[in-house]
Amino acid sequence: MGFDIRSLMKFNVKVGQCMTVGVLTLPASASVREAAVLLKKSRVGSVIIVEKGKAIGILTERDIAYKVVAAGKDPVHCLLKSVMSKPLKVISADQKIESAALALKDNKVKRLPVVDKKGQLVGIVSEGDLLRAYPGMVDIMAANAEMGPFNREQHTYSGVCEKCSLHSDQLKMDEGKLVCEDCMEEEEV
């Protein structure tokens, strides 16, 4: 059974529900060395540069390697404001996760800072966060596919009876199981 991003849209999962909180931050006036020490100590790959609680840039391990080490700059004297990646792409915590997936892909980045309605940094969402959220949604979608569509007027499902294993368009919930009319009648006798 194959799933695609459009199938996930019906779940209305927000970025804030799968983001990582407790993001590493530093001011733009900090040195690259300070950032590198913090990254090593915390065992993460990026630090968000903030000014008055607002995310203004990001520094990744790649930025350090390319913009500082390979360029022959001194990390002790090189300030984050001179090598951070900007303008910073951010996403709102109340946006759907498929928006985050598309933003990561379109911007060719691995992580996006997450902001609240006031633009304040509240977390970060990465490809890994989205991948961790995805399997749970796939499980829900698979369960829904097994049950088949729900008939609101008759309060019935279409699918396979969990007692006799025959297909029915008239399954009803009975003690947590989807059961056909015939099996329900047998229980009553």
LUMVOBA-309695 format. One line per field, with one value per residue: residue number from 1; residue in one letter; x, y, z of N, C-alpha, C in turn. Coordinates in Angstrom, 1 decimal, decimal comma, m for minus. Last residue first. Layout:
% residues N
k NUM;...;
r A;...;
nxx X;...;
nyy Y;...;
nzz Z;...;
caxx X;...;
cayy Y;...;
cazz Z;...;
cxx X;...;
cyy Y;...;
czz Z;...;
***
This chain:
% residues 189
k 189;188;187;186;185;184;183;182;181;180;179;178;177;176;175;174;173;172;171;170;169;168;167;166;165;164;163;162;161;160;159;158;157;156;155;154;153;152;151;150;149;148;147;146;145;144;143;142;141;140;139;138;137;136;135;134;133;132;131;130;129;128;127;126;125;124;123;122;121;120;119;118;117;116;115;114;113;112;111;110;109;108;107;106;105;104;103;102;101;100;99;98;97;96;95;94;93;92;91;90;89;88;87;86;85;84;83;82;81;80;79;78;77;76;75;74;73;72;71;70;69;68;67;66;65;64;63;62;61;60;59;58;57;56;55;54;53;52;51;50;49;48;47;46;45;44;43;42;41;40;39;38;37;36;35;34;33;32;31;30;29;28;27;26;25;24;23;22;21;20;19;18;17;16;15;14;13;12;11;10;9;8;7;6;5;4;3;2;1;
r V;E;E;E;E;M;C;D;E;C;V;L;K;G;E;D;M;K;L;Q;D;S;H;L;S;C;K;E;C;V;G;S;Y;T;H;Q;E;R;N;F;P;G;M;E;A;N;A;A;M;I;D;V;M;G;P;Y;A;R;L;L;D;G;E;S;V;I;G;V;L;Q;G;K;K;D;V;V;P;L;R;K;V;K;N;D;K;L;A;L;A;A;S;E;I;K;Q;D;A;S;I;V;K;L;P;K;S;M;V;S;K;L;L;C;H;V;P;D;K;G;A;A;V;V;K;Y;A;I;D;R;E;T;L;I;G;I;A;K;G;K;E;V;I;I;V;S;G;V;R;S;K;K;L;L;V;A;A;E;R;V;S;A;S;A;P;L;T;L;V;G;V;T;M;C;Q;G;V;K;V;N;F;K;M;L;S;R;I;D;F;G;M;
nxx m28,2;m26,4;m24,4;m25,7;m25,8;m23,2;m22,7;m24,4;m23,3;m19,7;m17,6;m14,7;m14,4;m15,1;m17,7;m18,4;m19,1;m20,2;m20,5;m21,6;m20,4;m18,0;m16,1;m15,3;m14,3;m15,7;m14,7;m14,1;m15,0;m13,6;m15,6;m17,2;m19,2;m22,0;m24,0;m25,7;m24,6;m21,8;m19,9;m16,5;m14,5;m12,1;m10,4;m8,0;m7,7;m7,2;m4,8;m3,2;m3,3;m2,0;0,5;1,2;1,5;3,8;5,7;6,0;7,5;10,1;10,3;10,3;12,7;14,5;14,4;13,3;12,5;12,7;11,2;10,6;11,3;8,7;6,6;4,2;3,4;6,6;8,8;11,4;14,0;14,5;16,9;18,1;17,3;16,2;13,8;12,1;12,4;11,5;8,9;7,7;7,7;6,1;3,7;3,2;2,5;1,0;1,7;2,1;4,8;6,1;9,5;12,2;15,3;17,2;19,3;22,0;24,3;27,2;29,5;29,2;27,9;29,9;33,3;36,5;38,3;38,4;38,7;40,2;40,0;40,3;38,2;37,9;36,9;34,7;33,0;33,2;32,9;30,8;28,7;28,5;27,4;25,7;23,9;21,4;19,5;17,6;14,9;14,3;15,3;17,1;18,4;20,2;21,1;21,1;23,3;23,7;24,0;24,9;26,2;26,9;29,6;29,7;28,3;30,0;32,3;31,2;30,6;33,1;34,2;32,8;31,6;28,7;27,0;24,6;24,1;22,7;20,9;19,4;16,1;13,9;12,1;11,4;8,0;5,5;3,7;4,3;3,3;0,3;m1,7;m4,0;m4,7;m4,9;m2,3;m1,4;m1,9;0,0;2,3;1,3;1,7;0,8;0,9;
nyy m14,6;m12,5;m13,6;m13,7;m11,0;m10,4;m11,9;m10,5;m7,9;m7,9;m5,9;m4,7;m4,3;m3,2;m4,2;m3,6;m1,5;m3,0;m3,2;m3,4;m4,4;m7,0;m10,0;m12,3;m13,1;m13,4;m11,3;m8,9;m8,4;m5,9;m3,1;m0,2;0,7;2,7;4,7;5,5;8,0;7,6;5,1;5,1;2,9;0,7;m0,6;m0,4;2,4;2,9;1,6;3,2;5,6;4,9;4,4;6,9;8,3;7,0;7,7;10,6;11,5;10,9;12,6;15,1;14,9;14,7;17,2;19,4;22,3;23,9;26,6;29,2;32,6;34,8;35,7;35,6;33,0;31,3;29,3;27,2;26,7;23,8;21,7;21,3;22,8;23,6;24,8;22,6;20,9;22,5;23,0;20,5;20,0;22,1;21,4;19,1;20,0;23,2;25,8;26,7;27,5;28,6;28,7;30,4;31,1;34,0;35,3;33,5;31,8;33,5;35,0;37,4;36,7;35,3;36,4;35,3;34,8;32,0;31,1;32,8;31,4;29,8;28,7;26,3;27,4;29,1;28,2;25,3;24,6;26,2;25,3;22,7;23,1;26,2;28,8;31,2;34,1;35,2;34,8;36,8;37,6;39,6;37,5;34,5;31,8;28,4;25,8;22,4;19,7;18,4;18,0;19,8;20,0;20,9;23,3;24,7;24,9;26,4;28,8;29,7;30,0;32,1;34,2;36,5;38,3;37,1;34,7;31,4;28,4;25,3;24,7;23,5;21,1;20,0;19,3;18,2;20,2;22,4;21,7;19,6;17,6;16,9;14,7;15,2;15,0;12,6;12,3;14,0;12,4;9,0;5,4;2,1;m1,2;
nzz 19,9;19,6;18,1;15,6;15,0;14,6;12,3;10,5;10,4;11,4;13,4;14,7;18,3;20,7;21,0;17,9;15,2;12,2;8,6;6,0;3,9;4,3;3,9;6,6;9,1;11,4;13,0;11,8;8,4;6,4;5,2;6,1;8,9;10,1;10,6;8,7;8,1;7,7;7,0;6,3;4,3;5,9;7,6;6,2;6,2;8,9;9,2;7,5;8,8;11,2;10,1;9,1;11,4;12,5;10,5;10,7;12,8;11,9;9,7;11,0;12,4;10,2;9,1;11,8;13,4;16,6;18,6;18,9;18,5;17,6;16,1;17,1;16,7;16,8;14,6;14,1;11,7;9,9;8,2;5,8;2,6;0,1;m0,2;m0,9;1,4;3,5;2,5;2,5;5,2;6,1;4,9;6,3;8,8;8,9;11,3;13,8;13,9;10,8;9,8;8,1;6,8;7,1;4,6;6,2;8,1;9,5;9,4;10,8;13,2;14,6;14,1;14,6;16,5;16,7;14,1;11,5;8,2;5,9;4,6;5,9;8,4;7,5;5,5;5,7;8,5;9,3;7,6;8,6;11,0;10,8;12,0;11,1;12,0;13,6;15,7;18,5;21,0;20,4;18,1;17,4;15,5;16,3;15,3;14,5;15,2;18,5;21,0;22,9;22,5;19,8;19,9;21,7;20,1;18,0;19,2;20,0;17,4;16,4;19,1;19,2;18,1;17,8;20,5;20,1;21,0;20,5;21,6;22,8;20,7;17,6;16,3;16,2;16,8;15,2;12,8;13,0;11,1;9,6;8,2;5,5;4,6;3,9;1,2;0,1;0,3;0,0;0,1;m1,0;0,0;
caxx m28,9;m27,6;m24,1;m25,3;m27,1;m23,8;m22,0;m24,6;m24,6;m20,8;m18,4;m15,6;m14,1;m13,8;m16,6;m18,9;m18,2;m20,4;m19,7;m22,4;m20,6;m19,3;m16,3;m15,9;m13,3;m15,9;m15,0;m13,1;m15,5;m13,6;m14,4;m17,1;m18,0;m21,4;m22,9;m26,0;m26,0;m22,3;m21,2;m17,5;m15,1;m12,9;m11,8;m8,5;m7,9;m8,4;m5,9;m3,4;m3,9;m3,4;m0,2;1,0;0,4;2,5;5,3;5,4;6,1;9,6;10,4;9,2;11,5;14,4;13,9;14,3;12,0;13,3;11,8;10,0;11,8;9,7;7,9;4,9;2,7;5,2;8,4;10,0;13,6;13,9;16,2;17,8;17,9;17,4;14,9;12,3;12,8;12,8;9,9;7,9;8,4;7,5;4,3;3,5;3,9;0,9;1,5;0,8;4,4;5,3;8,1;11,5;14,0;16,8;18,2;20,8;23,5;25,9;29,4;29,9;27,2;28,8;32,0;35,4;38,0;38,3;37,4;40,5;39,7;41,5;38,6;38,4;38,1;35,7;33,2;33,4;33,9;32,1;29,2;29,0;28,8;25,8;25,3;21,8;20,4;18,1;15,9;14,0;14,3;15,9;18,5;19,1;21,6;20,3;22,9;23,5;24,6;23,9;26,1;25,5;29,1;30,4;27,8;28,6;32,3;31,8;29,5;32,1;34,8;32,6;32,6;29,5;28,3;25,4;23,9;23,8;21,0;20,6;17,0;15,2;12,2;12,3;9,3;6,6;3,5;4,6;4,8;1,0;m0,7;m3,9;m4,5;m6,2;m2,9;m1,2;m2,7;m1,4;2,2;2,0;1,2;1,6;0,0;
cayy m15,8;m12,2;m13,3;m15,0;m11,7;m9,8;m12,3;m11,9;m8,1;m7,9;m7,1;m4,5;m5,1;m2,8;m4,5;m4,4;m1,7;m2,1;m3,5;m3,1;m3,0;m6,5;m8,6;m12,0;m12,7;m14,4;m12,6;m9,5;m8,7;m7,3;m3,8;m1,1;0,7;1,5;4,4;4,2;7,9;8,4;5,6;5,2;4,2;1,2;m0,4;m1,7;1,7;3,4;1,1;1,8;5,5;5,4;3,3;5,8;8,6;7,0;6,3;10,0;11,7;10,3;11,2;14,7;15,1;13,6;16,1;18,8;21,1;23,7;25,2;28,2;31,2;34,4;35,6;36,9;34,1;31,5;30,6;27,3;27,2;25,1;22,1;20,1;22,8;22,7;25,6;23,8;20,5;21,9;24,1;21,2;19,1;22,0;22,7;19,0;19,4;21,8;25,3;26,3;26,3;28,9;28,2;29,9;30,6;32,7;35,4;34,4;31,8;32,8;33,7;37,4;37,6;34,6;36,5;35,4;36,2;32,8;30,9;32,4;32,4;30,2;30,1;26,3;26,6;29,5;29,6;26,0;24,0;26,3;26,7;22,9;22,5;24,8;28,4;29,8;33,4;36,0;34,1;36,5;36,4;39,9;38,9;35,3;33,1;29,5;26,8;23,8;20,2;18,8;16,9;19,4;19,7;19,6;22,2;24,5;24,3;25,1;28,0;29,5;29,0;30,8;33,8;35,3;38,8;37,3;36,1;32,3;29,8;26,0;24,9;23,6;22,3;19,8;20,0;17,3;18,9;22,5;21,7;20,9;17,6;18,2;14,5;15,0;16,3;13,0;11,5;14,4;13,6;10,2;6,7;3,3;0,0;
cazz 20,1;20,3;19,5;16,3;15,3;15,7;13,5;10,7;11,0;10,4;13,2;13,6;17,0;20,1;22,0;18,9;16,3;13,3;9,9;7,2;3,9;4,5;3,6;5,3;8,0;10,3;13,6;12,6;9,7;6,7;5,4;5,0;8,1;9,7;11,6;9,3;8,3;8,8;6,6;7,4;4,6;4,8;8,1;6,5;4,9;8,2;9,9;7,2;7,5;11,3;10,8;8,2;10,6;13,2;10,7;9,5;12,9;13,1;9,5;10,1;13,1;11,2;8,3;10,9;12,8;15,3;18,3;19,9;18,3;18,6;15,4;17,3;16,0;17,2;15,4;14,2;12,9;9,8;9,4;6,6;3,9;0,1;0,2;m1,8;0,0;3,5;2,7;1,2;4,3;6,5;4,6;4,9;8,6;8,7;9,9;13,5;14,7;12,0;9,6;9,3;6,4;7,7;5,5;6,3;6,9;9,6;8,7;9,5;12,3;13,9;14,7;13,6;16,2;17,9;14,7;12,9;9,2;6,7;4,2;4,5;8,3;8,4;5,6;4,5;7,7;10,0;7,6;7,2;11,0;10,8;11,8;11,5;11,2;12,5;14,9;17,1;20,9;21,1;18,5;17,8;15,9;15,8;16,4;14,2;14,0;17,5;19,9;22,8;23,8;20,2;19,1;22,1;21,4;17,7;18,6;21,0;18,4;15,8;18,1;19,7;18,5;16,6;19,9;20,5;20,4;20,9;20,5;23,5;21,6;18,7;16,4;16,0;17,4;16,7;13,0;13,0;12,1;10,1;9,6;6,3;4,8;5,2;2,1;0,1;1,2;m0,4;0,7;m1,0;0,0;
cxx m28,4;m28,4;m25,3;m25,0;m26,8;m25,1;m22,6;m24,0;m24,8;m22,2;m19,5;m16,3;m15,1;m13,5;m15,3;m17,8;m19,0;m19,4;m20,1;m21,7;m21,3;m19,3;m17,7;m16,1;m14,0;m15,0;m15,1;m13,4;m14,4;m14,0;m14,6;m15,7;m18,1;m20,1;m22,3;m25,0;m26,4;m23,8;m21,8;m18,8;m16,2;m13,7;m12,7;m10,0;m8,4;m8,7;m7,2;m4,6;m4,1;m4,1;m1,7;0,3;0,2;1,3;4,0;4,9;5,4;8,1;9,9;9,1;10,3;13,1;13,7;13,6;13,0;12,7;12,4;10,5;11,2;10,0;9,0;6,3;3,3;4,6;6,9;9,7;12,0;13,6;15,7;17,0;17,4;18,1;16,2;13,5;13,1;13,3;11,3;8,9;8,7;8,3;5,8;4,1;4,2;2,3;1,5;0,6;3,0;4,9;7,4;10,1;13,4;15,4;17,7;20,5;22,2;25,1;28,1;29,8;27,9;28,1;30,9;34,1;36,9;37,9;37,3;39,1;39,9;41,2;39,8;38,9;38,7;37,0;34,3;33,7;34,2;33,2;30,6;29,5;29,4;27,2;25,3;23,2;20,7;19,0;16,3;15,2;13,9;14,8;17,2;19,4;20,3;20,9;22,2;23,1;24,4;24,7;25,0;25,2;27,7;29,8;28,4;28,0;30,9;31,8;30,0;31,0;33,8;33,1;32,2;30,5;29,2;26,8;24,9;23,5;22,2;20,6;18,2;16,3;13,5;12,3;10,1;8,0;4,6;4,4;5,1;2,5;0,1;m2,8;m4,3;m6,0;m4,2;m1,9;m2,5;m2,3;0,7;1,7;2,0;0,9;0,9;
cyy m16,6;m13,5;m13,1;m14,7;m13,1;m10,5;m11,7;m12,4;m9,6;m8,2;m6,9;m5,8;m4,7;m3,5;m4,3;m4,8;m2,5;m2,4;m2,5;m3,5;m2,5;m5,0;m8,2;m10,5;m12,5;m14,2;m13,7;m10,8;m9,4;m7,5;m5,3;m1,8;m0,3;1,7;3,0;3,8;6,6;8,2;6,3;5,8;4,0;2,4;0,0;m1,6;0,3;2,7;1,6;1,2;4,1;5,2;3,7;4,7;7,5;7,3;6,2;8,5;10,9;10,4;10,4;13,2;14,7;13,7;14,9;17,7;20,7;22,4;25,2;26,8;30,3;32,9;35,2;36,9;35,4;32,6;30,6;28,5;27,4;25,5;23,5;20,4;21,6;22,8;24,9;24,7;21,7;21,5;23,6;22,3;19,8;21,1;22,7;20,3;19,2;21,2;23,8;25,9;25,8;27,5;28,4;29,4;30,0;32,3;34,0;34,8;32,6;32,8;33,0;36,1;37,7;35,4;35,8;35,4;36,4;34,2;31,7;32,3;31,8;31,3;30,6;27,7;26,6;28,7;30,0;27,4;24,8;25,8;26,9;24,4;22,8;24,3;26,9;29,6;32,0;35,3;34,9;35,8;36,0;38,8;39,3;36,7;33,9;30,8;27,9;24,6;21,6;19,5;17,2;18,3;19,1;19,1;20,9;23,3;23,9;24,3;26,6;28,6;28,7;29,7;32,4;34,9;37,7;37,8;36,2;33,7;30,5;27,4;25,7;23,8;22,4;21,1;19,6;18,0;18,0;21,2;21,7;20,8;18,9;18,3;15,8;14,9;16,3;14,3;12,0;13,6;14,1;11,3;7,8;4,6;1,2;
czz 21,2;20,7;20,3;17,7;16,0;16,0;14,7;12,1;11,3;11,1;12,2;13,3;16,0;18,8;21,4;19,8;17,4;14,4;10,9;8,5;5,1;4,4;3,8;5,2;6,6;9,1;12,5;13,2;10,5;8,2;5,7;5,2;7,0;8,9;11,3;10,4;9,0;9,1;7,7;6,8;5,6;5,2;6,9;6,9;5,1;6,9;9,3;7,9;7,1;9,9;10,9;8,8;9,5;12,3;11,4;9,8;11,8;13,3;10,7;9,9;12,3;12,0;9,2;10,1;11,8;14,7;17,0;19,7;19,3;18,3;16,4;16,7;16,1;16,4;15,7;15,1;12,9;11,3;9,2;7,8;4,7;1,5;0,3;m1,5;m0,9;2,1;2,8;1,3;3,0;5,6;4,9;4,3;7,1;8,4;9,9;12,1;14,3;12,6;10,9;8,9;7,7;7,3;5,9;4,9;7,1;8,3;8,7;8,7;10,9;12,9;13,9;14,3;15,2;17,7;16,0;13,6;10,6;7,7;5,0;4,0;6,9;8,2;6,6;4,6;6,4;9,1;8,2;7,0;9,6;10,8;11,9;11,2;11,8;11,6;13,7;16,4;19,5;20,9;19,0;18,2;16,2;16,4;15,7;15,5;13,7;16,3;19,0;21,8;23,8;21,6;19,5;21,2;21,9;19,0;18,4;20,5;19,5;16,7;17,6;18,6;19,1;16,9;18,7;19,9;20,9;20,2;21,0;22,5;22,2;19,5;17,6;16,0;17,2;17,4;14,5;13,3;11,9;11,3;10,3;7,8;5,6;5,6;3,6;1,0;1,2;0,5;0,1;m0,5;0,0;
***
